[in-house]
Amino acid sequence: MGKLSGTEIKELHRDYILQSWSVAGKDAIPVAKAEGIFLYDYDDNKYADMSSQLVCTNLGHGNKEIIEALKEQADWMPFMAPSYATDAKSRLAKKLVDLAGPSFRRVFFTNSGAESNENAIKMARMVTGRTKIFSCYRSYHGATLGASNASGDARRFAAELGGANGFVKFMNPHMYQDGYTRGVDDAECTEKALKALEQQIRYEGPNQIAAVLMESIVGANGVILPPEGYMEGIRTLCDKYGILLIMDEVMAGFYRTGPTFGWQHFDLVPDMITFAKGVTNAYVPLGGVIVNETISEYFEENVLQCGLTYSGHTLACAVGNACVDYYEKHQIGAHVLEMEAILKGFMEEMVEKHPSVGEARCIGLFSAFEMVKDKETRETLTTYNEPNTAMPAILGKLKEKGFLAFSRDNYVSICPPLTIRKEELEEYLPIVDEVFTWVDETLI
Ligand SMILES: Cc1ncc(COP(=O)(O)O)c(C=O)c1O
């Protein structure tokens, strides 16, 4: 079978694909090759993948150790159903529970982040006998019906049309947009937010609330760093009212922020951890829910009313094992902290230099620039959930210069593969500086 040309690939994509979150018929880069942090199209144009695709290829493209593990498992045995025990699945479950820490006990495997949250929600309802799920407005938890209803950003509206019961939103703090100064107003911001949340919990009926579902570090909505004490306060409220805390680590997990999981930045331990993306470097779909001892005990006495044909897929678990081993063997967490220092330093310079950059947030290799019209008033460059041309123009300029970034609302996010080398970071960051100069001159 002959290979398609770049033009054919592009045309077939445009004419036959229904693409996520897009109007059908859009052009996409036909990718001929991907290696390390780079993608190449069919005309040999080179792009630095500074968003790790959808913040999921944490170990970069074409990683040979992972690909070998995939091939080996495919040769040995690509698939066994959930009720069979396999080397790959048993091994990975134990590794993940160990990585999560002493209070955790078992894993339910899924195929995506949304499915992980969907199943965590079901489990929380089964265990507590309560219905309501609290989640943040500034959040994203996936696109299946339950996960979408739990998501706070505007992508949930389509899923809300037919309805799903018991999803309650609360406003999580965004220090910059809420007018606070980080490092100065944390206590005030935390106190206000937790007070409002506790009041909302009381009005919703604490004995009806099964779980609070939160991203440890809000990702797709702008790498929002919570004020000091906020996350710990959420844990305290959950304990006070017998509510489970589900920590969504789909984007922040697997060393994206430095430690294995984002919640490890805080003085708390969740009851369930949901994961996907980085567990397999996205080479094959895999996600899951890691549950604590108490939840595990419940399902030792009660049937788990959750099931997926591909739960614990053999091929996916083999890749998961290879990735977890790779993260540890190559000390990716420590490397992330070294690269963070460079990225953070650069971002702070950009805030100083550019009138259009209001704030920079960076934790590990998870970062976002807050683009503004006016630094004094903190007026954002675009209005929440209103169509705009400014952000696509910024991403387009970056892309023209071979820099692929990620964006929503008014922010530009840089989340390169965690394996990025110092020289690569230093070579590509100046492109952002150039594009921000253009933004200063033409868009504000
Ligand atoms: C925090 C978070 N949770 C869940 C999801 C959904 O994951 P998936 O697209 O694999 O269903 C995402 C996707 O970006 C995410 O960022």
The ligand as an SDF file (V2000), in Angstrom:
LIG
                    3D

 16 16  0  0  0  0  0  0  0  0999 V2000
   -7.5440   18.1090   33.8180 C   0  0  0  0  0  0  0  0  0  0  0  0
   -8.1560   17.2980   32.7220 C   0  0  0  0  0  0  0  0  0  0  0  0
   -9.0400   16.3420   33.0230 N   0  0  0  0  0  0  0  0  0  0  0  0
   -9.6030   15.5770   32.0810 C   0  0  0  0  0  0  0  0  0  0  0  0
   -9.3070   15.7650   30.7580 C   0  0  0  0  0  0  0  0  0  0  0  0
   -9.9600   14.9190   29.7180 C   0  0  0  0  0  0  0  0  0  0  0  0
   -9.0800   13.9730   29.2160 O   0  0  0  0  0  0  0  0  0  0  0  0
   -9.4070   13.1880   27.8710 P   0  0  0  0  0  0  0  0  0  0  0  0
   -9.3790   14.1740   26.7670 O   0  0  0  0  0  0  0  0  0  0  0  0
   -8.3350   12.1430   27.8100 O   0  0  0  0  0  0  0  0  0  0  0  0
  -10.7500   12.5790   28.0500 O   0  0  0  0  0  0  0  0  0  0  0  0
   -8.3950   16.7440   30.3800 C   0  0  0  0  0  0  0  0  0  0  0  0
   -8.0520   16.9650   28.9670 C   0  0  0  0  0  0  0  0  0  0  0  0
   -7.3700   17.8570   28.5860 O   0  0  0  0  0  0  0  0  0  0  0  0
   -7.8100   17.5370   31.3880 C   0  0  0  0  0  0  0  0  0  0  0  0
   -6.9460   18.5210   31.1040 O   0  0  0  0  0  0  0  0  0  0  0  0
  1  2  1  0
  2  3  1  0
  2 15  2  0
  3  4  2  0
  4  5  1  0
  5  6  1  0
  5 12  2  0
  6  7  1  0
  7  8  1  0
  8  9  2  0
  8 10  1  0
  8 11  1  0
 12 13  1  0
 12 15  1  0
 13 14  2  0
 15 16  1  0
M  END
$$$$
